[in-house]
Amino acid sequence: MKTSFAITFRENGQLQIKIAGKLVGHAAREGLDFIKLASSRGMKNIRLDLRETTSVDSLGFAIFDWIRQQNGNLKISIAPPLKGLTDDELSSIAGVSKSRFSGSARDSLYESFERSTA
């Protein structure tokens, strides 16, 4: 499956980025570069929709590491991928330890995203 990015500017000023397919290699680098560029141009409210993302490599995880390094200077909500990722990978995206991330935690993470973007 090819990786695709869908970019939407919402009426409330939010930048929505939907990623489908693999968030790996060149696609992950381009995604991070785009998010950094948007941030530097004043887009501080970003919705990252990964529900159709099928896999993430270390370059893809660099996106989440960069987001965490922003120390709250951005308002980024993330819809986690629900297919093809292990609990280890998903806990890394969520920024929590695996011991805190099991069973229904995947569902509650998704539900909290939906509430925050409704």
N, C-alpha and C positions, 0 to 999 in steps of 0.2 A: 504494500500500500504506500503510495506517495504521501508525503507530508503536505498539508495545505494550511494556510493561514487565512482567516477571514477577519478583516478589520472593520469595525463599525464605530462611528462616533454617535453617541446617544444624545438625545435632547438635554439631558441633565448634565452634560459636559463630560460624561464618562467615556473613556476609550475602552472598547471591548475587543479582545483578541481571542479568537477561537482557533485552537490548534487541533487538527485531526491527523492521525497517523503517528509516525515515529518522531519523537522530539530528541533527535540524535545528530551528532556530527555537524555538518554544515548548516542544516536547518536550525539546530539549537543555537549555533553561533549567530546566525542571522536573526533569530528571535530575540536573543539577548541584546544584540546591537539595536534592534528596533525599539525595544522597551527602554533602553538607555537614551536613545535619541528622543523618544516621546517625552521622557521625564525631563531631559535637558531643555526641551521646548515648552515646558510648563504643564504638561499633562500629568497631573498628580493623582487622579482618580482613575484607576485601571482595573478592569475585570478580565482575568485570565481564565478562560474556559477550556479545561483539559479533559472534559468528559469523553471525547472521542480520541484521546491520545492513547496509543497502544503500547508504547515503550519509551523509556527515558534512559539515556546514558549519562556518563559523568559530565558531558558538555551541557546536557539538558538540566542536570541538577545545579549547574553553575548559575542558571537563571534564579533558582530559589535561594541560593546562597547570596547572590547579589541583592535580591529583594530584602532578605533579612538584614543585610549590612546597611540598609537605608535608614535603620533606626526610627521608623515611623514617619519619615519625611514624605512617604508616598502612602496613598490609600489604595491598597491592592487587595482585591478579593479573588480567591482562587477556587474554581470548581474542580475538585480533584478527579483524576482519571479513575474510572470504575472498572475498566477492562484491562486485563493483561499485566497489571502491576502487582507485585508482591506487597505484603504488609510492610516489609523493610523499606521498599522504594517509596510507598505512600507515606510512611511515617517520616521519611526524610523530607518529602515535599511539605508535609504539615509542620515540620520542625519540632516534632515530639519524639520521645524515645519509643522504641518498639513495645516496651512493657506497658506503656500507656495507650497503645494503639492496637486494639484487637476487637474482633467480633463486630459489635454494633457501632464501634467508633467510626468505621468507614461511613456508615449510614448517617451518623450524627454530623460528621464533617460536611457531607454533601448537603444535609438539611440546613446547617448553619449558613452555608453559602447561598442557598436559595432564599433564606429569610433576609440576608443582608443585601441582596440585589433586587428584591421584589419592589 
